[in-house]
Amino acid sequence: MDFNFILLFIDSAFLQFEFFDDLVSGETRMALGAEPEDAWVKGLILTMFAVTGFGILLNVFNSAVRRKMVDQTKLKRIMKETKAWQKERMAAMRAKDTAKSAELGKKSSYMNKMSMEMMQMNMRPMMITFVPLILIFYLVLPALFTYTVAISPISLNVIPGDMFQL
């Protein structure tokens, strides 16, 4: 097992104290986030916990919106019915029972319709929560934190202007 992450954690814990910056370079470090003086949350460890807290709060928000917008009883009924049909179909295929497979195949279009309805039910809340989440991540978080905790694997420089420039 690689234990380099422990050394990196200890190193980053010491780097958040300003007197270490003065010893190394004589000036404060710059990051991709806010200027060190302007940030509300200062320090790498505190930033890590604050971003984790933001993630938990956003997850709770998404769950609450989903619970309010989706009919949970209908969703559970559709999931139960679809799961039972898939289980029965797999059992018929394993047993090589062509008559049972043909009978279950007739119900396939109905099950596809139910699966599509289930996906639509799950997508409705996402249409409402997606825009606020993107706005929070690109407008609010960089102003609050000094350190970059995560970097997007997808380049955001396709939009003209300097708003999404990292």
KAVENJO-V717342 format. One record per residue. SS is DSSP state (helix for helix, strand for strand, loop for the rest). NEAR is the number of other C-alpha atoms within 10 Angstrom. Layout:
BEGIN
ss=<SS/SS>
near=<NEAR/NEAR>
END
This chain:
BEGIN
ss=<loop/loop/loop/helix/helix/helix/helix/helix/helix/helix/helix/helix/helix/helix/helix/loop/loop/helix/helix/helix/helix/helix/helix/helix/loop/loop/loop/loop/loop/loop/loop/loop/loop/loop/loop/loop/loop/loop/loop/loop/strand/loop/loop/helix/helix/helix/helix/helix/helix/helix/helix/helix/helix/helix/helix/helix/helix/helix/helix/helix/helix/helix/helix/helix/helix/helix/helix/helix/helix/loop/loop/helix/helix/helix/helix/helix/helix/helix/helix/helix/helix/helix/helix/helix/helix/helix/helix/helix/helix/helix/helix/helix/helix/helix/helix/loop/loop/helix/helix/helix/helix/helix/helix/helix/helix/helix/loop/helix/helix/helix/helix/helix/helix/helix/helix/helix/helix/helix/helix/helix/helix/helix/helix/helix/helix/helix/helix/helix/helix/helix/helix/helix/helix/helix/helix/helix/helix/helix/helix/helix/helix/helix/helix/helix/strand/loop/loop/loop/loop/loop/loop/loop/loop/loop/loop/loop/loop/loop/loop/loop/loop/loop/loop/loop/loop/loop>
near=<3/5/7/8/9/10/10/10/13/10/11/14/14/14/16/17/13/14/13/14/15/12/9/10/9/11/12/14/15/11/12/13/18/20/18/18/9/13/17/13/19/18/19/21/15/15/19/17/11/16/16/13/12/15/12/12/12/16/12/12/13/17/13/12/16/20/12/10/13/17/12/13/9/12/18/12/11/17/15/12/14/18/13/12/16/15/12/15/20/13/14/17/13/9/11/11/12/11/10/15/18/13/11/17/13/10/12/16/11/12/19/12/11/17/16/12/14/17/12/12/18/16/13/14/19/13/10/13/15/11/10/11/13/11/11/13/12/12/13/11/18/17/16/20/27/25/25/15/14/8/9/7/6/6/11/12/12/8/10/9/8/8/11/13/11/11>
END
